[in-house]
Amino acid sequence: MNRPSLEQIATQLQNPDVRERVLAMIELQKESVPAPTAMPLVKQALMDRNIQIRGMAVFTLGIKPTPENLSLLVPILEADSDHNMRAIAAGALGYLEDPQALESLRHAFYEDTHWLVQFSAAIALGNLKDRQAQAVLLEALDSTNPLVQQAAIMALGEIGATEAIDRLLSFVHAEDWMIRKHLAEALGNLPSQQSQRALMTLTQDKKAQVAEAATLSLKRLAELL
């Protein structure tokens, strides 16, 4: 099947049927369409009346980086009226892996009142792999929302925050098994004797997914220590 041309995609983005516009966005997201080529149409889609199309456009800004994308995403993260859009923008900033996004993501975590935005901001901070994010991620561990706690644990593992091990170990017996699973995964990136001991405990976890994650992390640590 022949791929549609850029002109055909542009026409499809004007179709009143939202399903056709979704298909056009899927084409724009493909690796075969270079970022600079896709960007004029992606920016057009950011103004679409349908939130699904706008969300797909925001996501595309994350997976098709250009020098312009950071400046397009930050205002959406900071000011869009829809929390889903703000959350997608936070995630897209994480995909960019641009250290300049750190301050905007940190501000979003502290200032945005919606848990989904906080969750996405924490995940994105981990994707940046910048140790300067450690302080906000440690605070995220104190969230009353277990999903935000999971995001913080994953992110601390991503940035290799070995200084946070003591704090992370307080979740070894967390009631939420997904927290224990993400902890097991994170500890695999934090080589220390403490991590090893905690992982040995987690290999005996009553939840098979936790035990499996701990076993894999122990093998990874064996190569790092």
SELUM-55463 format. One line per field, with one value per residue (C-alpha): residue number from 1; x, y, z. Coordinates in steps of 0.05 Angstrom, whole numbers, m for minus. Example, Ala and Ser with C-alpha at 12.3 -4.5 7.8 and 13.67 -1.06 7.14 Angstrom:
resi <- c(1, 2);
x <- c(246, 273);
y <- c(m90, m21);
z <- c(156, 143);
***
This chain:
resi <- c(1, 2, 3, 4, 5, 6, 7, 8, 9, 10, 11, 12, 13, 14, 15, 16, 17, 18, 19, 20, 21, 22, 23, 24, 25, 26, 27, 28, 29, 30, 31, 32, 33, 34, 35, 36, 37, 38, 39, 40, 41, 42, 43, 44, 45, 46, 47, 48, 49, 50, 51, 52, 53, 54, 55, 56, 57, 58, 59, 60, 61, 62, 63, 64, 65, 66, 67, 68, 69, 70, 71, 72, 73, 74, 75, 76, 77, 78, 79, 80, 81, 82, 83, 84, 85, 86, 87, 88, 89, 90, 91, 92, 93, 94, 95, 96, 97, 98, 99, 100, 101, 102, 103, 104, 105, 106, 107, 108, 109, 110, 111, 112, 113, 114, 115, 116, 117, 118, 119, 120, 121, 122, 123, 124, 125, 126, 127, 128, 129, 130, 131, 132, 133, 134, 135, 136, 137, 138, 139, 140, 141, 142, 143, 144, 145, 146, 147, 148, 149, 150, 151, 152, 153, 154, 155, 156, 157, 158, 159, 160, 161, 162, 163, 164, 165, 166, 167, 168, 169, 170, 171, 172, 173, 174, 175, 176, 177, 178, 179, 180, 181, 182, 183, 184, 185, 186, 187, 188, 189, 190, 191, 192, 193, 194, 195, 196, 197, 198, 199, 200, 201, 202, 203, 204, 205, 206, 207, 208, 209, 210, 211, 212, 213, 214, 215, 216, 217, 218, 219, 220, 221, 222, 223, 224, 225);
x <- c(0, 28, 40, m1, 37, 45, m6, m56, m43, m54, m121, m140, m127, m181, m232, m294, m293, m250, m231, m198, m159, m136, m110, m73, m40, m19, 15, 51, 77, 110, 186, 183, 160, 219, 206, 218, 171, 116, 120, 77, 20, 31, 26, m38, m66, m51, m108, m158, m226, m222, m182, m160, m127, m95, m69, m39, m6, 24, 50, 81, 120, 154, 172, 193, 241, 259, 291, 221, 185, 205, 177, 111, 103, 118, 59, 12, 39, 33, m33, m78, m146, m151, m111, m104, m69, m23, m6, 9, 53, 92, 102, 124, 176, 204, 210, 250, 301, 319, 350, 317, 250, 271, 246, 178, 167, 187, 139, 83, 92, 89, 36, m12, m68, m86, m54, m48, m4, 38, 45, 67, 114, 148, 156, 184, 234, 260, 267, 311, 360, 381, 401, 374, 305, 319, 292, 223, 219, 234, 176, 133, 144, 102, 42, m24, m36, m2, 4, 46, 88, 99, 121, 170, 200, 209, 239, 289, 312, 319, 364, 405, 391, 432, 427, 352, 358, 342, 279, 259, 268, 210, 166, 191, 128, 80, 8, 2, 37, 50, 92, 132, 140, 165, 211, 241, 253, 283, 331, 361, 390, 416, 476, 488, 487, 423, 390, 412, 384, 318, 313, 325, 266, 224, 240, 197, 139, 70, 56, 90, 101, 139, 182, 198, 218, 263, 296, 313, 339, 384, 415, 426, 458, 504, 534, 541, 569);
y <- c(0, 68, 118, 182, 244, 304, 340, 284, 285, 360, 351, 295, 342, 388, 332, 345, 271, 267, 195, 219, 272, 218, 176, 237, 248, 175, 185, 247, 209, 155, 154, 160, 233, 276, 324, 388, 364, 345, 407, 456, 406, 388, 462, 466, 406, 441, 488, 433, 437, 365, 350, 282, 313, 367, 315, 275, 338, 353, 281, 287, 348, 301, 245, 290, 339, 405, 467, 498, 444, 464, 534, 504, 454, 497, 545, 485, 455, 520, 548, 499, 495, 420, 377, 321, 369, 393, 321, 303, 365, 344, 275, 304, 348, 285, 253, 313, 300, 374, 398, 465, 432, 418, 483, 480, 408, 423, 483, 439, 388, 439, 486, 442, 415, 356, 290, 268, 328, 315, 242, 261, 314, 265, 213, 267, 290, 219, 218, 280, 239, 303, 298, 367, 335, 293, 343, 349, 273, 260, 306, 268, 206, 240, 247, 218, 190, 122, 134, 197, 157, 104, 157, 186, 118, 103, 171, 166, 100, 131, 187, 139, 174, 129, 182, 168, 94, 101, 139, 89, 30, 54, 27, m45, m65, m16, m40, m24, m80, m34, 10, m51, m72, m4, m2, m68, m41, 24, m10, m47, 20, 38, m6, m15, m69, m38, m47, m119, m135, m101, m138, m205, m189, m170, m235, m268, m220, m253, m218, m255, m191, m160, m222, m226, m153, m161, m223, m186, m126, m171, m199, m129, m107, m167, m138, m68, m84);
z <- c(0, m20, 34, 27, 4, 49, 7, 18, 93, 93, 58, 106, 165, 137, 133, 177, 198, 260, 243, 179, 218, 268, 210, 183, 251, 253, 186, 211, 272, 229, 225, 150, 157, 179, 236, 197, 143, 192, 235, 195, 195, 269, 287, 247, 285, 351, 334, 317, 350, 372, 436, 411, 350, 392, 440, 383, 358, 426, 431, 362, 386, 435, 387, 329, 361, 327, 358, 361, 400, 470, 460, 434, 491, 551, 542, 535, 599, 636, 612, 574, 606, 597, 646, 595, 547, 602, 621, 548, 542, 604, 575, 509, 544, 575, 506, 482, 537, 535, 601, 589, 605, 677, 708, 672, 693, 764, 766, 737, 792, 847, 818, 778, 822, 778, 796, 723, 707, 769, 748, 677, 703, 749, 694, 648, 700, 702, 626, 631, 673, 709, 782, 793, 791, 853, 904, 872, 861, 934, 951, 902, 944, 997, 951, 976, 906, 896, 821, 833, 882, 829, 779, 829, 845, 771, 758, 815, 786, 718, 743, 784, 850, 896, 950, 952, 968, 1043, 1026, 972, 1018, 1060, 1004, 1006, 1044, 1011, 1009, 934, 896, 836, 881, 903, 830, 808, 868, 848, 778, 804, 852, 793, 771, 840, 854, 929, 982, 1008, 941, 938, 1006, 991, 925, 958, 1002, 942, 906, 960, 948, 947, 881, 823, 782, 840, 851, 777, 773, 834, 805, 741, 779, 822, 758, 733, 798, 796, 733, 763, 832);
***
